[in-house]
Amino acid sequence: MNKARKNYIRSCEMSEIATVELGGYNQKILIEGKKKDLPVVICLHGGPGSPVPFSVGCRGLFPEWTDKAVMVYWDQLGCGINNYVIDDGFHVENFADMTCDLVNYIKARFPENRLYLFGVSWGSILAFYAALRVAEKTDGVFVYGQVLKNLFFNSEVVAAFDGAPDGVKKRVREIVETGTDCAYKVFEKNFKTLYKLLRKYTDAYVNKNAAPAPVGKIVKGLLSSPDYKLRDFMAVVKNGYMKNKTLWYELLKLDLSPLLEKLQVEYRILQGGTDVVTSTKAIINAVEDCKNKKVTVKVVENSGHMPSAAAMDECFKTFSRFVV
């Protein structure tokens, strides 16, 4: 860890690892902010099981964020510093409960501070449920890559391969038509194939025409983290989610769109212009149909489901407008 990072950590009024019981499991979180009285932002990462860009190993790594807010970084149970075997007994509901427990804990720690949630992809689901269930403790939510319905298995995914070889288009159609109501071995093979093809032939996942987010900085930061051990770093990628058969089945069948009208806090969605994994078009339509003025969507051009550098900048701008 370099001198500038060490000095920044020392300059923060709040920079600590706390152990909190979430969903019945003791888990570590990082709470860090330049000043203790700043608004609080709880970060909910994607995956499931991918604690980036914000994780417990990021102490002192993002001063542009922690100068403006007390940031709460949580490696969700099963990955990173909280690695744990996530067996088939774990469901979306379990992680929604953990998220609400975290909101309750943080609000009790910082009762006078405004509190916001920032979710990415899978984390947007957790933010959505928390916004519904503990709305009275939440001042607002902003997300990138909202998972709403028809994740991966939708007609727009098929259309995204229009320029691909005929054999690839045929295989994609077969996978989408087979759907998720099949034996797990078939589903797992199809899903892995679809994921690889999307990355290779389309801009749905990563927009190839845009500058990528600075992943190298994050990786180096985790390697030099004062809180991560090597096993925690390794568990950012290879972790307790590897054998779970429950969560992806549930995620692919999830439909949160009927609940949009029930949101009572300001809920801002940022969506990649070429994202068909969580269809941007479908989300725009759902937001318009729900007629809930608290829910808004903004499209970030030249960005897919994984945020580009420009999309991360837009997330920071949205964050800054919330916590000003």
N, C-alpha and C positions, 0 to 999 in steps of 0.2 A: 504494500500500500504506500503510495507516494506521500510526500510531506504535505502537499496542499490538501489532500483528502483528510489526513490526520488532523490538520489544523482546523479544517471546516467542522469536523465532527466535534472537536473540543469547543468550538464557538457556539454550538447549538444549545439552547436551553433545554431541549428535549431530544435525547438520543439514547434509547434503551431497548433491550430485548425483554419482552414480557412473556410469561407463560400463562395462557388463558385456557379455561375449559370451554371448548366449543363442541356442541353435539355429543357431550360425554367423553371427549378425548382432550387431554392436555396438549396444547399446541403453542409453538413459539411465534410471536409476531414482532416486527420492528416498528417502533413509534419514533418518528424523527421530525423535528421542525426547528427552525431558527429561533422562534419565540413560542412560548407555551399557549399564548392567547390567540394564535392564528386559527382560522377555520381548519377543520379536520377533514381529510379526504381518505377514505378507505379504498384501497386498490384491490380489485378482484380480477385475477389473471385468467388467461384462456386455458385451452387444453381439451378435456380435463387433464391436469397434470403437467402444465407448462408454465412455471412461474417466471415469466418474462413479460415486459421488461422490468417490472418492479417486484422484487423479492426480498426476503429477509437478509439476503447477502448483499444488499445494495446500500448499506449504511454509508452516508457521505458521498454517494455516487451521483446524485441528482440535485445539486444545490439550487438550480433554477426552480425546482418544484418545492423543495423544503424551505426556501426563502419566503414563499408565499403561503404555505400551509403546513400544518402538522400532518405528515403523511403516515399512513398505516399500511405496512406491507405484510401480507399473509401468504405464506406458502401453504396452499390448501392441503388438508390431510391427504397423504399419499405421495407427496413430492417434496423435493428440496430438503430443507431442514426438518420438515415434518413427514419424512418418508414413512410409509406404513402400507401394508398389503391391503389394497382395496378389493375385497372379494365381491362375489355376486350379491352379497347382502346389502351392499351400498346402492342407494338410489339418488336421483336428483333431489328428492325431498330431504335426504340427510344433509346434503350440502347447503340447501336453502335454510335449514334449521341452524347449521353452523354459522352461516352468514348473519342471520338475525341475532344469534348469541353474540357475535362479534360487535354488531351495531349497539346492542344493549350494553356491552362491557365498555366500549369506547365512550358512549354517551354518559355513562356513570362516571368515567374518569374525567371527562371534559364537559360537564353539564352546561356551561355557559357558552361554549364554542358552537358555531354553526357546523353542521356535519353533512358531508356529501359522499356519494359513492361513484367510483369510476370503474366500469367493467369493460372487458374486452372479450368478444366472442362468447365462449362458454361462461365467462364471468358476467356477461350481460344478462344471462338467465338468473344468476344469483342476485344481481342488482335489482332486477325486475321483481323478483319475489320479495326481497327486502323492502322495496319501495311500496309494495302492497301491504305487507304484514307489520312493518314498524314505521309507517309513514309519519307518525307523530314525532319520531326521533330523527327524521331525515329531512334536510332542507333542499335537497335536489340530487339528481342523478345525471351523469353523462356517460355514454357508452360508445364504443367503436365496434362495428360488426355485430349488430344486434341479431341474436338468434331468436327468431319468432316462430317460423313454421317451415315445413318442407325443406329442411336442411339437407343439402347435397342432392337428394332425390327429387328433382323437379325438371320441368320441361326446358327451363332456361339453361340448365347444365347441358342438356342434350344439344341445344342450339349453339352453345359456345364452341362446339366441335365442328361447325360447318366447314371450316377450312382444313380440317385434319384428314388424313388418309381414310379411304372408305372402310378399311378393316377396323380402324380405331373408332370411327363413328358407329359401326355395327356393334362393336363390343360395348360401347357406352350405352347405346339403346338397350341392349340386353340386360346390362346391370341395372339401369333405372327401371326397366319393366319388371325385373325380378323383385325389386323393392327390398323391404326389410322383413317380410313375412316368410322367412326361409330358415333352414338349419343354420346354426351359428357358423359352422365351417365355411359354408357357401357365402354367407353374408360377409364374414371377415375377409375372405379372398376377394370378393367383389369390391368391398369398400377400399381395401388397400390398392387395388388396381385403379379404381376411379380416382383416388387421391393422387396417385402417380401421374395418371394421364392428364388430370387437370393442371398440375404443375408444369408438365412438359408442353402441352399443346394450347393452353389458354392463359388468359390474364385473370382468371377468376380468383385464384388463390394469391399469387404474387404478380403484380403488374410489371411486366418486363421492360416497359418504357419509362419507368420512374426510378428515381434514386431510392435505394433501400434504406430502411431504418438502420441506425448505427449499432448493429448487433455486436461488432467486434469490441466496441467500448464496454458493452455490458458484460461480455464473456471475460474480458480482462479484469473488469471490476469485481466479478464474482470470484475469480481465481485469487485475487488479492484481498478478499473480504476479511475483516476481523472476526466475523461471526460464522462463516462457512468453513467446514472441514471438507476435505476432498470428497468424502462420501456424499456430502450435501450437494456439492457441485455436480457430481455424477448423477444424482437423483433429480436434477433439473430435467434430464432427458429420459433416462432409464430408471423407472421408479415403480411404485406400488400399483399403478394403473394398468400395467402391461397385460395382465390376465383377466381383467374385469370384462364380463360379457353383458352387464346390465345397463351401464350408463349410456353407451352409444345406441343401443336399441331404443331407450327412452328418448334420447335427444333427437333422433331422426323421426320420431313420431310425435314430438312435442308441437303444440299449437297454442301460443300465448296470445294470439291476436284478439280473441274475445275479451281478454282482460285489459286491453289497452284503455278502454273507456273508464276503468275503475281506478286508474292511477290518480292520486291526489297531490303529488309533488311534481315540480318541474322536472321533466324527463326529456333530455336532449340526445338524439341519436345521430351519430356520424357514421356514414356508410360509404364504402368504396364504390366508385362509379362502375368498375368492372366486376364487382362481387356478385356472383350468381350462386355461390355456396350458401350464403344467407341472402337471398335475392333482394337486391336494392329496390327493384321495381315493385316486388311484392310488399316490401316494408313501406314504401311511399304510399301505395294504395291502401294498406291497412291503417296507416296513420290518418290519411284523409277520411277514410270510412268511419273511424271511431269518433271523429268530431270532438276530441278532447283537446282543448286549447293548451293544456299543460304539456302535451306531447308534440315534439317537433322533430323533423329530420332534415339533415343537411348532407348533400352528396359531395364527396371529395373525389374530384376527377383523377384519372390515372392512378388509382389505387384499388387493389383487390381486397380479399378478405384479410390478408395480412397487411397491416398498415405500412405504407411507404413512408419515406422521410417527411414528405409534405403532409401526409395524414397525421403523423405524430406531432408535427408543428400545429396542425389544426386542433388536435386534442389538447395541446398546451394552451392554445388561445382560448378554447372553450373553458378549460380549467381556470385560466386567469380571470375570465369574465365572471365565473361563479364565485371565486374566493375574494374578489376585489373588496 
